[in-house]
Amino acid sequence: MGKTDILAGVVSGITGAATIFLYLTISLPLFFHIPPVALYHLDTSNLIGWQAALHAGLPGIVLGQAAHVCVSLVWGFFFVALLRAFPAMRGAPLGWGIVYGVGVMLFMHFVVVPLGHAPRLSYTPASLLNNLIAHTLFFGVPVAWVATRVAAMRAAARLYP
């Protein structure tokens, strides 16, 4: 993995973390009347449990958001690895970002969250749709778009020393 891949992984992971975070911070209160702090507690609760997260205050929120960014970085690097393995993906970041977002959502829901301490959430059709939008349009697509753009910019920069 070269410098370009590391840069693409970091920038795409941070972008994905920020965009899904902003979307959920806006959509949960707007559509479901869930305060943003509940989202922050949910991220923290996967590490330390729901009751502990509720009483952890600002340090707990920072812990949960740090974990959120770290997980997003892993997903950013994984997408970059897929780009390296399948260069044809670079031509369709929107389509591959949507596919990637669905895969990320399923893996997080069925593997990562059950391995942690967060409460198991039940989904209504509306909340499932919101979660799908969050992971596809506000995580997968930004990760794919940024990763392909960083790789393309770095490749173009090498052509013009």
N, C-alpha and C positions, 0 to 999 in steps of 0.2 A: 504494500500500500504506500503510494507516494504522497508527496506534499499536497498535490491537487486533491487526492482522495480524502486526505485528512481534513483539508479545508472544506471540501464539499460536505463531508459527514458532519462536521461541527456546525457549519452555517445552516444546512438543511435541518438538522436536529433541533437547533435553537429556534429556527423559524417555525417548525411544526409545533414545538412546545408553546411558543407565543400565540400562534394563530388559534390553536384549539382552546387554549386557556382563555383568550379574549372572547371567542365565540361562546363558550360555555358560561363565562362570567356574565354575558349579556342575555343569552337565551334561557338559562335556567330561571332567573327571576322574572323575565318577561313572559315566558310561556307556561311555566310550572310553579311560579311563586316560591321558588327555592332561593334563599339568600346566597350570595356568592361565598360567604364564609363556610357554608355547608359543603361546597365543592372543595374548598381548601382542607377542611377537616377530613373529607373522604380520602383525599390523597394521602394525608398523614396517617389515617387509620389503617391503611394497608401495611404500614410499618409497625405501628405500636398499638393498634386496636382502637375501636370506636370511642369507648369511654375515656381512654387516655388521651386521644386526639381532642376530644371536647374540652379537656381541662389543661391542655398543653400550652394554650395561649399562642403568642406570637412565635416563640421558638418552635412550637409544633407546626405552625403554618409554614415557617421557613424550611423546616425539615421536609415536609410534604412537597413543597414546591421544588426543593433541590432534587428530591427523588423523581418528580415529574420531569424535570429537565434532563436528569441522567438517563431515564428510560427513553426519552425522546432522542437523545444523542445516540443511544444504541440503535434505535430504529433508523435514524439518519445514516449511520454507518452501514447498517444492513442494506438499505436501499442503494447506497453507493457500491457495495459489493455486488448487488444484483446488476447494476449498470455495467460494471466491469465484466461480469460473466455473460451478460446478454446486451451487447451494445445496441441492438435494434430498439431497445426500450427508450433510447434517447430521443427517438423521433416522435414519441407520443406521450409526453409527460402527463397530460390531462387524463388520458385513458388509463395509463399505468398507475397514476396517482390514486385514482378511484379504486382500482383493483387492490392496490397496496393498502389503502385505508380500510377496506373491508377486511383484508387479512389481518391487519393490526388490531382492528376492533375485536374480531373473533378470538385472536390469540390472547389479547388482554382480558377479555371476558371469561374465557374458558380455561386459561392456564395461569396467567400472572395474578389476577385478583383472587382466584381460589387458593393460590399458594400463600397469600398474605392474610392479613387480619381484618380487612375491610368487611363491612356487612354485605351480605348478598342482596343485591337490588332486584326487585321484580320490575319488569318493564310493561308499560302500557304500549299500545301501538304508537301513540304520539311520542312517548319518551324513547322508544326504540328508533323511530324515525329521526328524532333529534340527535341521538347517539350516532346513528349512521351518517347523518349530515356532518356532525362534528369530526368523525374519523375519516371521512372521505374528502369532503370539500375543504375542511379546515385543518386537516393534518396530512393525509396522503398526498393530495394535490400540491400543497405548498412544499412538502419534502421533495417530491418528484421534480417539481419545477425548479426549485433552487439548486438541487443536486445536478440536474442536467445543465443549467445555466452556468454554474461555477465550473463544471468540467469543460463546457464549451468555451468559456472565456479564457480559461487557463490554456486550453489547446490552441486557441487563436493567438494568445500572447507568445507562445513558443514559436509560432510561425514568423513573428515580426520582432526579432531581437532588438 
